Each structure stands twice: as structure tokens, then as C-alpha cells.
Amino acid sequence: MNDFIDATVEQFARDHTEAESDLHRRLREETYRVTDRPQMQVDAIEGRFLKMLVRLTGARTILEVGMFTGYSALMMAEGLPEDGRLITCEIDPKAEAIARRYFAGSPYGHKITIRMGPALETIRTLSGPLDLVFIDADKPNYSNYYEATLPLLKPGGLIIVDNVLWSGKVLDPQDADAHAIVAFNRMIQSDPRVENVCLTVRDGMMLAWKRSL
Ligand SMILES: C[S@@+](CC[C@H](N)C(=O)[O-])C[C@H]1O[C@@H](n2cnc3c(N)ncnc32)[C@H](O)[C@@H]1O
């Protein structure tokens, strides 16, 4: 899904990005075959970018808010060192069942802990410090996820937030999700606790780097 870049240019970028592993390709195909909203899954470029960010930041402790069938979690787990850990939050048991199967079939799956239940409740049980947070769940709660996880993030840690351009609907928000994302972007833009950059990767990714205050 990318409404901002010409489809042929997007394909060129994909053709010049490290290919998906066979496991990731099968996970993508199954997700598109058996789930109602497969487009929620990050694409191959964003997945690779997440893995690259994990590597570049040297993250060892990651929290993901919104696992779905596990594509992004598996990508980030690949970028973690052997003793690295990723906690991922989900509420949908059907998505969980698929993710568990693919995690079990991956040499990186043992780094992932699934926490079922509303993410805000799970976050309340965590103590940190976290090195990296990936927020990709229900849009009306984006600001709440951000506020709940920022105190757990180490100074110099990174929060990555997906879908911040919402297919361009942020320019003329008409529904609750679009309004929530506009408010979230505005809040981050004026937050002195972080340095931020809004990227036009896929559906828009916000990177917020936590300052030492
Ligand atoms: C956009 S999808 C995540 C996609 C995933 N990162 C990937 O790349 O495959 C959002 C997921 O968040 C889950 N979700 C929605 N509300 C939630 C909540 N309150 N707590 C935890 N997960 C939630 C949904 O069930 C859905 O699977």
C-alpha cells in the first residue's frame, strides 16, 4: 500500500531491496489468503527498514504495539542480537494463531514474547528500559501508546509509529481515525522530549528519538 509514490517507482524500490525470506513470503501469502484486512501488514520495504533500524540502533529490547500475523515482529526479531528480546501486543486470537505458527518455524521466533490483551494494559505491566518501540495498532489510541511507552524508553531510544499519513487522509480528515492521526502528528511535532522525522515510507512512518532531558 503506497498512495504517494508511482506504482512502477515503488516496484523499482522493491526490486532493489533485499528480497523477502521464504518464510516471510509464505506468511504474507497466508495473511492475504485468510485474513479480512491483510493490508494492515507492513510491506516488504517497510519490514526491511524496521529490521535495518533495529540493527542501526543496536536495540536489544523492543516493544511492538499491534502484532497482527507477525510479519513486522519477525522482521525486527531478525535484526536483534541473539540475546535480544521483543514483546508484541495483540488482541485478535486468529492473528495470534497464525503468528505463533510462523514464529515457531523461524530461527528468530524464540526472541519474541506475545502478550495477548489490550496493549495499554500490557504496557502498564512493563518496567523498561526499552530501546525501541513500534506502534502499529488502533489509531485512536496512538497518543495513549506514545505517552505510555515514552517513559519506558531509554534516552536515545526510538519510537517508530506507522500509518502517520493514513493514505493522505491527514490532509482532509473526515473520520475518527484520520482525526486521531492528525492530532497525534501535531502532538509529536511540538513535543520537546523527542526529535522527530516524518517519512513517506509506505503509509508514512514517524520516527521519534528520545532526548536526554
Ligand atoms: C496494523 S495491524 C499490525 C500489523 C503488524 N505490525 C504487521 O506488520 O503485520 C494492527 C493490529 O493491532 C491489533 N490491535 C487493535 N487494537 C489493539 C489493542 N487495543 N491492543 C493490542 N492490539 C490491538 C489488531 O488486532 C491488529 O492485528
The ligand as a Tripos MOL2 file, in Angstrom:
@<TRIPOS>MOLECULE
LIG
   27    29     1     0     0
SMALL
NO_CHARGES

@<TRIPOS>ATOM
      1 C1         -1.9660   -2.6770   11.6010 C.3       1 LIG1
      2 S1         -2.1460   -4.2000   12.4200 S.3       1 LIG1
      3 C2         -0.4850   -4.6110   12.8480 C.3       1 LIG1
      4 C3          0.3160   -5.0900   11.6520 C.3       1 LIG1
      5 C4          1.6180   -5.7330   12.0290 C.3       1 LIG1
      6 N1          2.5140   -4.7710   12.6520 N.3       1 LIG1
      7 C5          2.2430   -6.3500   10.8000 C.2       1 LIG1
      8 O1          3.1010   -5.7390   10.1800 O.co2     1 LIG1
      9 O2          1.8210   -7.4470   10.3960 O.co2     1 LIG1
     10 C6         -2.8500   -3.7170   13.9530 C.3       1 LIG1
     11 C7         -3.1080   -4.8530   14.9280 C.3       1 LIG1
     12 O3         -3.3830   -4.2700   16.2090 O.3       1 LIG1
     13 C8         -4.3050   -5.0820   16.8670 C.3       1 LIG1
     14 N2         -4.9650   -4.2780   17.9110 N.ar      1 LIG1
     15 C9         -6.0020   -3.4310   17.7810 C.ar      1 LIG1
     16 N3         -6.3270   -2.8980   18.9570 N.ar      1 LIG1
     17 C10        -5.4560   -3.4080   19.8670 C.ar      1 LIG1
     18 C11        -5.2740   -3.2250   21.2680 C.ar      1 LIG1
     19 N4         -6.0640   -2.4060   21.9780 N.pl3     1 LIG1
     20 N5         -4.2820   -3.9250   21.8740 N.ar      1 LIG1
     21 C12        -3.4770   -4.7440   21.1740 C.ar      1 LIG1
     22 N6         -3.6000   -4.9530   19.8380 N.ar      1 LIG1
     23 C13        -4.5720   -4.2900   19.2000 C.ar      1 LIG1
     24 C14        -5.2530   -5.5500   15.7690 C.3       1 LIG1
     25 O4         -5.9360   -6.7280   16.1490 O.3       1 LIG1
     26 C15        -4.3090   -5.7190   14.5800 C.3       1 LIG1
     27 O5         -3.9140   -7.0670   14.4390 O.3       1 LIG1
@<TRIPOS>BOND
     1     1     2 1
     2     2     3 1
     3     2    10 1
     4     3     4 1
     5     4     5 1
     6     5     6 1
     7     5     7 1
     8     7     8 2
     9     7     9 1
    10    10    11 1
    11    11    12 1
    12    11    26 1
    13    12    13 1
    14    13    14 1
    15    13    24 1
    16    14    15 ar
    17    14    23 ar
    18    15    16 ar
    19    16    17 ar
    20    17    18 ar
    21    17    23 ar
    22    18    19 1
    23    18    20 ar
    24    20    21 ar
    25    21    22 ar
    26    22    23 ar
    27    24    25 1
    28    24    26 1
    29    26    27 1
@<TRIPOS>SUBSTRUCTURE
     1 LIG1         1 GROUP 0 **** ****
